[in-house]
Amino acid sequence: MTLNIRSARPGDAGLVLAFIKELAEYEKLLHEVVATEAEIGEALFAPNPKVFCDIAECDGEPVGFAVWLYTYSTFSGRHGIWLEDLYVRPGQRGRGIGKALIAGLARRCVAENLPRLAWWVLNWNEPSRVFYRSIGAKAQDEWTVKRLEGEALRRLGAEG
């Protein structure tokens, strides 16, 4: 197996969207995917992108991806990396591809002197939780994720 991790490039938006949909289907959230190929392309390949994507290829075939962005910690006064999505196609799992994608982001953190790499994992996704523990990731149980969206977001945004 020849594994190559590369940055997404113009023309990959359809592939990235396909991975997003496959991940969403696995997570039982496909109904939430409303992104279009054009929107993915605009986000990843804008003049000054705010989101990035790494593609894993095994023997030249795309088999997974990592979508990530820079964060900022006011406490440390430094940026970090947020891993938004990590996905490896089911037939390719267990071959070190997910670990290679995360290791690439860890190398970026070290090279850019970024103190943290963080992400979410669904509570029911035990295979992923086991994998993340195996690479040394620690759960941040003291934090509760909050989200403002839809009508509540519009209502608050409309306040004077």
LINCOR-V217553 format. One record per pair of residues at least 6 apart in sequence whose C-alpha atoms are under 6 Angstrom apart, sorted by the first residue. I is the first residue (numbers start at 1). GAP is how many residues later the second one is. Records with the same first field share a line. If there is no record, write none. Layout:
I->GAP ; GAP
This chain:
2->56 ; 57
3->54 ; 55
4->52 ; 53
5->50 ; 51
6->48 ; 49
7->46 ; 47
8->45 ; 46 ; 47
13->24 ; 27 ; 28
14->23
24->6
44->7 ; 8
51->17 ; 18
52->15 ; 16
53->13 ; 14
54->11 ; 12
55->9 ; 10
56->6 ; 7 ; 8 ; 9
57->6
63->25 ; 26
64->23 ; 24 ; 25
65->21 ; 22
66->19 ; 20
67->17 ; 18
68->14 ; 15 ; 16
69->12 ; 13
70->10 ; 11
71->8 ; 9 ; 10
72->6 ; 7 ; 8
79->35
80->34 ; 36 ; 37
81->36
82->35 ; 36 ; 37
83->36
